[in-house]
Amino acid sequence: ALIGGLLPTRRQTSPSVLSLGNCFSGGIFISAAFLHMLQESVEGFATLPLKTHFPLAMFCTVLGILIPFFIEKVVLGGRHDHAALLANDKSKGDSGLGIYVLWLMLGVHSIIEGA
């Protein structure tokens, strides 16, 4: 992991190669979450005293993915530019509100996870 993380700093790579590597690593994390942790979630929800045939664990998983996505789309107006947010670039018409919402979402996530 250390070698893969330092590789772009030592060698000139095109942005498309870095983007492809970023997508691949994101896919690894998502697949690990779905393949390993989702089954435990389904088993955990099965022990709850709820008598329903509705797949509650799957529903909560989809909500956990879609709620931050929709908040980001509403606050950022459909634009997804982390570099402009971090630089607080006012030339693109960004009010800077998006970075605070993302910071708040990370804080709520940390509180829920107990970190």
Contacts in CASP RR format, 6 or more apart in sequence:
PFRMAT RR
TARGET T0000
AUTHOR 0000-0000-0000
METHOD contacts of the structure
MODEL  1
ALIGGLLPTRRQTSPSVLSLGNCFSGGIFISAAFLHMLQESVEGFATLPL
KTHFPLAMFCTVLGILIPFFIEKVVLGGRHDHAALLANDKSKGDSGLGIY
VLWLMLGVHSIIEGA
7 13 0 8 1.000
8 18 0 8 1.000
34 61 0 8 1.000
38 57 0 8 1.000
38 58 0 8 1.000
38 61 0 8 1.000
41 57 0 8 1.000
41 60 0 8 1.000
41 61 0 8 1.000
42 55 0 8 1.000
42 57 0 8 1.000
42 58 0 8 1.000
44 57 0 8 1.000
45 56 0 8 1.000
45 57 0 8 1.000
45 60 0 8 1.000
48 56 0 8 1.000
50 56 0 8 1.000
68 105 0 8 1.000
71 101 0 8 1.000
71 105 0 8 1.000
72 78 0 8 1.000
72 80 0 8 1.000
72 98 0 8 1.000
72 101 0 8 1.000
72 102 0 8 1.000
75 97 0 8 1.000
75 98 0 8 1.000
75 101 0 8 1.000
76 85 0 8 1.000
76 98 0 8 1.000
79 92 0 8 1.000
81 92 0 8 1.000
83 89 0 8 1.000
84 92 0 8 1.000
84 94 0 8 1.000
85 94 0 8 1.000
85 96 0 8 1.000
85 98 0 8 1.000
85 99 0 8 1.000
85 102 0 8 1.000
86 99 0 8 1.000
88 94 0 8 1.000
88 96 0 8 1.000
88 99 0 8 1.000
END
